[in-house]
Amino acid sequence: MTTSRQQKAKKELERRRAAVLQATRRGEAELDGLRSAERGQEFEEAAQKEQGVADLTRLNETERLELRRIEAALQRIDEGRWGECVECGRPIETRRLEALAWAIRCTGCAEARERAGQSGGS
């Protein structure tokens, strides 16, 4: 990867990290609000509240995963390893990195891993 591509990716990853952190804060505030809502609600309202808490909890887990991927990609940029497939060592396709800046595998290796039924990153 060229230095300009790395810089562009780093800026995009940092922008995305800030957006995820902001969304997480909003979600946590909403979750706190749902948890502190009146206890004397009717059954249907209580069920809606429970569903809201579950949805926000799942969202928070998704955001944590995305943040881990972003942080790992930023570390690879700093170490000069960003854009290199962890499986085969070849460069990850530019289009793939533009779409998924935290990708750790080239398209071929990612597809092979999916066919084998494995997960754990892109």
N, C-alpha and C positions, 0 to 999 in steps of 0.2 A: 504494500500500500504506500502511496505517496504521502508525504507529510501534510499536504493540503487536504487530502481525504481524511487523514487521521484527525486533523484540527476540526474539520467540518463535523465528523462523527462525534468528537469529544464535545463540541458545542451542543449538538443535538441531544446527546446522552445527558448532559448536564441540564438542558432545558427540560427534558422528559423527567429527570429525577426531581427537579423542582416542582413540576406539575403533579407528579405522583405524591410527593410529600404534602403539597397543598390539599390535594383531594383526600389524603389520609386524615389530615387534621379536620377537614370538614366532616368526614365520615365519623371520626371519633366524637366530635361535638354532637352530631346527630344521635349517635349511639348513646351518649351520656344523657341527652334529652329524652330519649325513649325510655331509658332505664329509670329516670327520675320522674316519669309521668305519674299521674295519680294512680293509686292502686285500686280505686273503686270503680274502674271502668266496666262497662258492660262486656259480656263474653266476646262478642264479635270484635270490639275495639281491642280487647286484650290479645286476641288471636292475631289481629293485624300488627299489633305492636311486636309480638313474638316473631312474626315473619320478617318485619323490618329489622329487628336485631340480628336474625340469622343472615339476612341478605347483606347487611353491613359487615358482619363478621367474615363472611366469605369474600367480600370485596377487599377487606383488609388483608386477608391471606394472599389474594392475588397480587395486591400492591406490594406486599413484602417480597414475593417471588420476583416481581419485576424489578424492584430495587436491588435485590441481590444480583440479578443479571446485569443491570446497569453498572453497579459498582465493579463487578468482575470485568466488564468490558472496558471501563475506565482504567482499571489496573493493567489490563493487557495493552492498552494504548501507551500508558506510561512506561511499560516494560518493552515496548516495541514488538509485541507479539500479536497485536490486533490484526485481524484479517487473515490469520493463518489457521488452517483446519487442525483441530486437536487430534484427529484420527489419522489423516494421511500426510499432513504437513504442507499440502499445496495451498495456494491462495484461495480464499473464499471469494466467490464471484461478487463483483462490484454491485450488481443489481440486488443480490441477496443482502449484502451489508447495508445498502441504502434502505431496504425495506425492513431489515431486522438488524440494527446496529450491534446488538449483543450476540449475534450468531457466533457459535464456536465451531461449527462444522460446515464444510462445503455442501452443496445441494446433494451430490452423489452420496456422501457419507451420511448425511441426515436422512435421506430416503432409505438407505440400507439399514440404518438403525431402526427406523420406523417399521420396515418390513420384518425385522427380527423381533419386533414387539418390545423394544427397549425405549425408555424415555430418559429425561435428565438433561435438559438444555436443548439448544437448537443446533 
